[in-house]
């Protein structure tokens, strides 16, 4: 992120580590269940 204050440019940096594989499994399960619910709701609205 870059922004200007009193004629000077300031830069905001953020560092992060990637998720471990066991963290990803939980995230993937949550995404899949959310997709399934949305699919069912979409089918019902037809």
N, C-alpha and C positions, 0 to 999 in steps of 0.2 A: 504494500500500500504506500503510495507516495502522496504527500500533501505539502502545501506551501504555507509557511508562517513567517511573516515579516520579511518577505523576499528570499527566504531560505527554504530549500526543499528538505523535507524530513521523510525518512524511509522507515517503515515499520516492517520488521521481519519476524517470521514465526517458524520455529523448528518443531518437528514432530517425528516420532518413531512409527513405523508401520505396525499393524496388528499382528499378533502371533496367530498361528494356524487355528488354535483352539478358540480364539476370540472370533475368528472369521466364521467358524461353523455356526456359532450362535446367531450371528448377524444374517447369514444366509438362510437359516431356518426361519427367522423373523420375516425376512423379505418374501420368502416363498409362501408363508402362511398369509401374509397381507395380500399377495397377488391372488391367492386362491379365494379369499373372501371377496375381493373386488370382482373377480370373475363370476362368482356365484351371484352377487348382487346385480351385476350387469345382465346376467341371463334371466334373473327374475323380473327385471324391468322391461323385458321385451314383450 
